[in-house]
Amino acid sequence: MPSPTLKPVLQTMSSARVREVIRQCLSEAQSSDSHEAEQKALQTLVSITKVSPLNRNLLALTEGAIPALLTLSKSSSNIIQILSLSILFNLSLNPDLKQSLADIETIHHLNSIIATLNSEESGRVASSLVCSLAMLDKNKAKFGVAGTIQLLVKAIAGPRCPAIHHLLSSLAELVRFHGNCTLAVREGAVQALIQVVESTDGADLAGTSLLVLALLARFDEGLNALRKTDQIVSKMVDVLKGRCMLSKEGAADILLLLFEESEGCVRDALRLPDFSTLIADISVRGSARAREKAALLLKKIMDADLDSYVDGNPMFSHW
């Protein structure tokens, strides 16, 4: 990587000098017979595009730069592929570049990386680039049409990979578009995400998966798929018993959506002996958002048109 003294130099260079460095680095990256020189040139471009939005625009406006970087990102060399993808990711941080970067060739290349996940780091960078480009609403449908949703769900449902958190973040951004939500649900996203929630691989993965599930449940397809999931209320209550506050918040979100849609889900929750105690505990000791959700859950229960007793037990015996 560039030496510690390089960044201050890059930050003080004039635009003309930056353009000159960009042209030189692109030339070396494409024509150098030395792998070391090629790598050094790309590392310099990574640093240049990290330091300012202006530098990103200067690189993007350089003739042939983006096609060259896309070609380099297909290199058989793992480090060249990662560096090229990192530069493209840096460029995608500029809102005005997101639409032009999300062309069909780039999307198909990112799809191919997600489909194989041969390299841990390239999978992470490619997924991060998908997420960044998908933050522009106009790009969300492009990824849906190109089959990215199906590939993400398949990767999440498969054997656990180091890039899964980035895959989940990309899916979370893409399913904010209704059409992509429909694709994800049809592909089995709800079942795949529930499996992640129930796994013991990490609380942060469960929290992100619950966030995606809550996004899917905003639309009828996702909510119906959740309702049809076996023991869904019990599964969410089990999450409330855990220690991860992000997961508690996500599970509470999903329970609220289920309670709004189905009185039967409220009854299922009240049949669980520790449900009321859990909600009471979260309403006192949870995060601010968790306490807010717990209060809303309590209100849903109080407002529900239910009998005063469920299976012979007082509904609010703990209060």
N, C-alpha and C positions, 0 to 999 in steps of 0.2 A: 504494500500500500504506500501512498505518498508519504514523504517524510513530514514530521511535525512543522517544519519551516515552510512547507509548500503552501498550506492553507492561507496564512497571512499574505503571501505573495499573490495568490489567486484573487483574494478579496480586494487588493489594491490595484489590480491591472485595469487598464482602460478597455473600453469595448473593442477598440481596434485590435489591441493586443490579444484579447480573449478570442476574437475571430481568427486571428493568425494561429493561436495555439490549437483551436478546434480543428482548423483545416489540416494542420500538421499531424495532429493525433489521428484524425480519420484516415489520412494517407498512410501513416505508419501501421495502423491497425489492419488495413486492407492489403498492403503490399509488402510488408516486412517479411523477410525470410526467417527472422529470429522470433521464436515464440516469446522470449523474454521481452523483446522490444514491443511486440504486439500487446502483451499483457500490460506493460508499463503505460502505453498510450491510452488504453481503455481505462486504467486506474486513474489517470489524469482527468479523463472526461467524466468519470464518476465524481471526482472531487469538484470539478468545475460546475457540474450540474447540481451539486448539493448546496453551493454557497449562495445562490441568488436566483430568483425567478427570471431576471434579465438574462443571465447566462443560459438558462434553459431555452429561452426564446431564441437566443443567438444560435444555439446548436440546432434547434428545430428548423430555423430559417436557412441554415447552410445547405446548399444544393446537394441532394443525394444522401444526406446524413441519416435520416430515419430508415430508408431502405437498406443502407449499409449496416446499420445497427441490427436490423431485423435479420439480415443474412448472417451476421456474426453470431447472433443469438442461437443460430442453428448449428454452430460449430460442434465438431466432435470432441473438442476440448471442453471439459466441464467448467474450468475457470473462465475461459473466454465466453462461454454461454452465460454464466452467472453475471459477469461484469457487463455484458451487453444488455441483459435484462434489467440490471440495476440502473443503467443509464436511462433506459426507456421508462422505468418506474419513476426516476427523478423527474423526467420530462412530464410525466402524467400528473405531477403535483400542481402544475399550472392549469387552472380551470379552462383556459382558452385553448389548450392543446389536447384535452381529453377526447374531443370528438374526432379530430383528425387522426389521432393515434389508434383509435378503435376501428381500424378498417378490417375487412373480412379476413385478409391474409394474416394479420397480427392475431386476431381472435382464434383462427384455426391453429396457428402455431402454439398459442397458449393452451388451447384444448389438448394438443398432442402431448405437451409436457404434463398436464394434469392426468391424462389418460395412462401415462406410463410411470410417472413419478420415479424415474431412474435415479435422480439425484435429490437428496434431501434439500439442499440449499436452492437449487433451481426450482424445485416445487414450491418452496416458500416464496421466492421472489415472483414467480409466475402468478401464483395465487394472489399475492399482494398487488400485482399489476392489474389483475382482473378486478379486484375490489376497488382500486383507485379509479379505473376507467368507468366502472359501474356507478360511481357516485354521481356521474352526469346522467340524469334521467333519460335523456335521448339515447344513451348507449345501452340501457338495460334490455330493451327488446332485441337489440342486435345479438347479445349473448344468448338470449333465449332461442332465437331462430337458428343460431349456429350450433346448438346442442350442448352448450356449456353447463346448463342446469343438470342434465342427465349425467354428465361426467362427474360433476361435483358430488351429486348424491351417491353415485356408484363408488367413488373414492372414499366417501365418509362411511358408507356401509361396509366397506371392505376391511381387510386387516389394518390395524391401527398404524398410521404412518406419522413421522415427525412433523409433517406439514399440515396436520389435520386442523390445528387452530386457525391457520390461514385459509384453509378450504372452507371452514365454517363461517369465517368473516365474509368471504366472498359470497357465499350462499345467502347470508343475512342481508347483504346489500342488494343482491339481485332479486330476492323474493319480495322486495318492497313494491315491485311492479306486479300487478294482478296476474297478467299472463304468465309470468315466470312462476308465480305461486301455484297456479294450476298445473304447470309442467312438473314442478317439484313434488306436489302431492301425488300425481299420477305415477311418478317414478318411484314412490315409496319413501319419500323424505321423512314423513312422520315416524314410521317404524325405525328408520335408520337413526334418527335423532334420539328417539326414546332409548335405543340400545346404547348410545353414547352416554346419555344421562344415567343409565343404570350400571354402566361400567365403573370400574374402580381406577381408571387411568388418570384421573385428576379432576378436582372440583372446578377448575377454570373451564375445562371442556364442557362439563355439565352445564355451567352457567351460560356459556355461549350457545349451546344447543337449545336450552330453554328459551333463550332470546329468539332464536330462529323459529322455534315452535310457536311462540306468541305472535310473531309476525305472520306466520302461515295462518294462524287462527283468526286473523282480522277478516279473512274472506271465508265464504261459506264452505268452499272445498276443504280448506285446512281445518276448520272447526268441526265439520262433519267427520273427517278422518280421525280427529282426536277423540270425538265422542264414541266412535266405533272401536277405539283401542281398548283392549281388554284391561279391566281394572285401572283405567286411567286416573280416576280420582284417588285411589289408593296409592298409585305410583307417585302422584304429585304430593300427597301427604307425607310419603316416605322422604321426599326431598326436603320438605319443611322440617324434618327431624334432624337433618344434617347440619354441618357447621358453616358451610359456605353461604354467606349472606347474599351474594349475587344469585346463587341458585334458588334460595328462598324467595327472592323477589320475582324471579322468573316463574317459579311454581305458583306463587300467589297470583300472578298475572293470568296464567292459564286457568286456574280455578275460577277466577272472576269471570272469564269469558265463558267457561262451561256453566257456571251458575246462572249467568244471564240467559243462556240458551235453554237450559234444561233443569226443571225442578227435580228430576230424578237424580241429577248429579249432586244437588244439595242434600237429598235424602241419603245418597251413598256416603257423603262426607260425614253426616251426622250419625251414621251407624258405626263409624270408627270411634272407639272409646276414647282416644286421646286427641281427637281433632280440636275440640273446644279449648283444651289445655294448651295445645300448640299455638293456636291463634292468640290466646291471651298472652302467652310468653313472648311471641313475636311483637305484639302490640306494645309491649313494655321495653323489651331488650333488643329489638331489631334495629336496623339502620333506619334512617328517616323515611326512605322509600318503602322499606318493608313494613314499618309501622303504619304508613298510609294505606298500603294494600291490606294489611290485617284489619284495619278499621272498616275498609270497604267490604271485606269478606263478612265481618260481623254484621254489618248493616244488611247485606244480602240475606243472611240467615234470619235476621230479625224480621225482615220484610216479607220473607217467603210465606206463602199460604200453606203452612204445614200444621199437622197436629202437634199438640204440646208434648207428645211422647213419641219417641221413635224406638220400636222394638221393646217397649215397656220401660225405657229409661228416660228420665226427664231430659228435655232438649238442652237446657242450660244448667245442668246440675252443678257445673263447675263455677258458675258465676255467683 
